[in-house]
């Protein structure tokens, strides 16, 4: 044991020459006055790992997750992934949280009492819109843009086999079965609604490309 009055430099010298610590302690550099200085770098030897008792090994990240290798998905897992994908493609819209706006007439005027003074009951349901004529649905679709009425009109038209062409911005309906059907288009005779002349017209040999088909699910 060292005496309390011995200097730190003398204690370090005794530790270096001691047989018990000579093999594991690195030499500490001294300055000119005999005071231990700060080592720039300490050598690393095999004895250091024996003292710490820590071994390091590197493995692939995949083996850390699945040590036995990739495992195929079960039917339940595949069903969960398919459900998650379907939920991602039908994410809620910002307008879903908005309150339904009441009908506000653009040009209000006094009408006789024997006319309707209030909107009919259940006039904002799909059952009510399905009872309307196609011309009425076209009017609602083109003149009430961005409203629930437009959405209900479009849904009702689709139930009547009308399909919307996003390039021509018109509604088309098959007049007969197409004469040619491919993976990219179909060709045949169609009835379409001309919103400029406000009438239904027929077009023969029309090529309806599927990339221009508005196929959003409105249910």
C-alpha positions as CSV (number, residue, x, y, z in Angstrom):
1,X,0.0,0.0,0.0
2,X,1.1,3.6,-0.7
3,X,1.6,6.1,2.1
4,X,-0.8,9.0,2.1
5,X,2.1,11.4,1.6
6,X,3.5,9.8,-1.6
7,X,3.0,11.7,-4.8
8,X,0.7,10.6,-7.6
9,X,3.6,10.2,-10.0
10,X,5.3,7.8,-7.5
11,X,2.1,5.8,-7.2
12,X,1.9,5.4,-11.0
13,X,5.5,4.3,-11.2
14,X,4.9,1.6,-8.5
15,X,1.8,0.4,-10.4
16,X,3.7,0.0,-13.6
17,X,6.5,-2.1,-12.0
18,X,4.0,-4.2,-10.0
19,X,3.7,-7.8,-11.4
20,X,0.0,-7.8,-10.8
21,X,-0.8,-4.8,-12.9
22,X,2.1,-4.7,-15.4
23,X,0.3,-6.8,-18.0
24,X,-3.0,-4.9,-18.1
25,X,-2.2,-1.2,-17.4
26,X,-0.7,0.8,-20.3
27,X,2.2,3.0,-19.6
28,X,1.3,6.6,-18.7
29,X,3.5,9.3,-20.3
30,X,5.3,11.7,-18.0
31,X,6.2,15.3,-18.7
32,X,9.5,17.0,-17.9
33,X,8.6,17.6,-14.2
34,X,7.6,14.0,-13.6
35,X,3.9,14.7,-13.6
36,X,1.7,12.3,-15.6
37,X,0.4,13.9,-18.8
38,X,-2.7,13.2,-20.8
39,X,-2.1,10.3,-23.3
40,X,-2.9,11.0,-26.9
41,X,-4.1,7.5,-27.6
42,X,-4.1,4.3,-25.6
43,X,-3.1,1.0,-27.3
44,X,-5.8,-1.6,-27.6
45,X,-4.7,-5.2,-27.0
46,X,-6.3,-8.6,-26.5
47,X,-5.9,-8.2,-22.8
48,X,-8.4,-5.3,-22.9
49,X,-11.2,-7.5,-24.2
50,X,-10.4,-10.0,-21.5
51,X,-10.8,-7.4,-18.8
52,X,-14.0,-6.0,-20.2
53,X,-15.5,-9.4,-20.9
54,X,-17.5,-8.1,-23.8
55,X,-17.6,-9.7,-27.2
56,X,-19.0,-8.1,-30.4
57,X,-20.5,-9.9,-33.3
58,X,-22.3,-8.5,-36.4
59,X,-25.4,-10.2,-37.9
60,X,-27.6,-9.3,-40.8
61,X,-30.6,-7.2,-40.0
62,X,-33.0,-9.8,-41.5
63,X,-31.7,-12.5,-39.1
64,X,-32.4,-10.2,-36.2
65,X,-36.1,-10.0,-37.3
66,X,-36.5,-13.6,-38.6
67,X,-33.7,-15.9,-37.3
68,X,-35.1,-18.8,-39.3
69,X,-35.4,-16.9,-42.5
70,X,-38.4,-15.3,-44.3
71,X,-41.7,-16.8,-43.3
72,X,-44.6,-16.7,-45.8
73,X,-47.7,-14.7,-44.9
74,X,-50.7,-16.6,-43.5
75,X,-54.2,-16.2,-45.0
76,X,-55.2,-14.1,-42.0
77,X,-52.2,-11.8,-42.6
78,X,-52.9,-11.5,-46.3
79,X,-56.5,-10.6,-45.5
80,X,-55.3,-7.9,-43.1
81,X,-53.0,-6.4,-45.7
82,X,-55.7,-6.4,-48.3
83,X,-58.1,-4.7,-45.9
84,X,-55.5,-2.1,-45.1
85,X,-54.9,-1.4,-48.8
86,X,-58.6,-1.0,-49.4
87,X,-58.9,1.4,-46.5
88,X,-56.0,3.4,-47.9
89,X,-57.7,3.8,-51.3
90,X,-60.9,5.0,-49.6
91,X,-59.5,7.5,-47.2
92,X,-62.0,10.1,-45.7
93,X,-62.2,13.4,-47.4
94,X,-62.1,16.8,-45.7
95,X,-65.6,17.5,-46.8
96,X,-66.9,14.4,-44.9
97,X,-66.7,16.3,-41.6
98,X,-68.6,19.3,-42.9
99,X,-72.2,19.8,-42.0
100,X,-74.8,19.5,-44.8
101,X,-75.7,22.9,-46.2
102,X,-79.4,23.7,-46.5
103,X,-80.8,24.8,-49.9
104,X,-80.6,28.5,-50.4
105,X,-82.5,29.8,-53.4
106,X,-80.4,32.1,-55.7
107,X,-83.4,34.2,-56.7
108,X,-86.0,34.1,-53.9
109,X,-89.4,35.3,-54.7
110,X,-92.9,35.2,-53.2
111,X,-94.9,32.2,-54.4
112,X,-98.6,31.4,-53.9
113,X,-99.4,29.3,-50.9
114,X,-100.5,26.3,-53.0
115,X,-96.8,25.8,-54.2
116,X,-94.2,24.1,-52.1
117,X,-92.8,26.5,-49.5
118,X,-90.2,24.1,-48.2
119,X,-88.1,21.3,-49.8
120,X,-89.8,17.9,-49.9
121,X,-89.1,15.5,-47.2
122,X,-86.1,13.2,-47.9
123,X,-85.1,15.2,-51.0
124,X,-81.4,14.6,-50.2
125,X,-81.6,10.8,-50.5
126,X,-80.6,8.5,-53.4
127,X,-84.1,7.1,-53.5
128,X,-85.5,10.5,-54.2
129,X,-83.0,11.2,-57.0
130,X,-83.6,7.9,-58.7
131,X,-87.2,9.0,-59.3
132,X,-86.0,12.1,-61.3
133,X,-85.7,12.2,-65.1
134,X,-82.3,12.1,-66.7
135,X,-82.6,15.7,-67.9
136,X,-83.3,16.9,-64.3
137,X,-80.2,14.9,-63.1
138,X,-78.1,16.5,-65.9
139,X,-79.2,19.9,-64.8
140,X,-78.4,19.3,-61.2
141,X,-75.0,17.8,-62.1
142,X,-73.9,20.7,-64.3
143,X,-75.4,23.6,-62.4
144,X,-74.9,22.5,-58.7
145,X,-71.2,21.9,-58.9
146,X,-69.4,21.0,-55.6
147,X,-72.6,20.2,-53.7
148,X,-74.2,17.0,-52.3
149,X,-76.9,17.4,-55.0
150,X,-74.3,17.0,-57.7
151,X,-72.9,13.8,-56.0
152,X,-76.4,12.3,-55.7
153,X,-77.2,13.2,-59.4
154,X,-74.0,11.5,-60.6
155,X,-74.7,8.5,-58.5
156,X,-78.2,8.2,-59.9
157,X,-76.9,8.6,-63.4
158,X,-74.4,5.8,-62.9
159,X,-77.2,3.5,-61.7
160,X,-78.9,4.2,-65.0
161,X,-75.8,3.0,-66.9
162,X,-74.5,6.4,-67.8
163,X,-70.8,6.9,-67.7
164,X,-68.9,10.2,-67.5
165,X,-66.2,11.0,-70.0
166,X,-63.6,13.2,-68.2
167,X,-62.1,14.5,-71.5
168,X,-65.4,15.6,-73.2
169,X,-67.0,16.3,-69.8
170,X,-70.2,14.5,-71.0
171,X,-72.3,11.6,-70.0
172,X,-72.3,8.6,-72.3
173,X,-74.6,5.5,-72.5
174,X,-74.3,2.4,-74.6
175,X,-77.0,2.3,-77.3
176,X,-76.1,-1.3,-78.1
177,X,-73.3,-3.7,-77.2
178,X,-69.9,-2.5,-78.4
179,X,-68.6,-4.0,-81.6
180,X,-65.0,-4.0,-80.4
181,X,-63.7,-4.4,-76.8
182,X,-60.0,-4.3,-75.9
183,X,-58.1,-3.8,-72.7
184,X,-57.7,-0.1,-73.5
185,X,-61.0,1.0,-75.2
186,X,-64.3,-0.1,-76.6
187,X,-66.0,1.0,-79.9
188,X,-69.6,1.2,-80.7
189,X,-72.7,3.3,-80.9
190,X,-73.4,5.6,-77.9
191,X,-76.0,8.1,-76.7
192,X,-74.5,11.2,-75.1
193,X,-75.9,14.3,-73.5
194,X,-74.8,17.5,-75.2
195,X,-74.8,20.1,-72.4
196,X,-74.3,22.9,-75.0
197,X,-77.4,22.2,-77.0
198,X,-79.1,20.5,-74.0
199,X,-80.2,17.4,-75.7
200,X,-79.4,13.7,-76.1
201,X,-77.6,12.8,-79.3
202,X,-76.2,9.6,-80.9
203,X,-72.7,8.9,-82.1
204,X,-71.8,5.8,-84.1
205,X,-68.4,4.3,-84.2
206,X,-67.3,6.2,-81.1
207,X,-64.1,5.0,-79.4
208,X,-64.4,5.2,-75.6
209,X,-61.0,5.0,-74.1
210,X,-61.0,3.6,-70.6
211,X,-58.3,6.1,-69.4
212,X,-61.0,8.8,-69.8
213,X,-63.6,6.9,-67.8
214,X,-64.5,8.4,-64.5
215,X,-64.7,5.3,-62.3
216,X,-64.7,6.5,-58.8
217,X,-66.8,4.6,-56.4
218,X,-69.7,6.9,-55.3
219,X,-71.3,4.4,-52.9
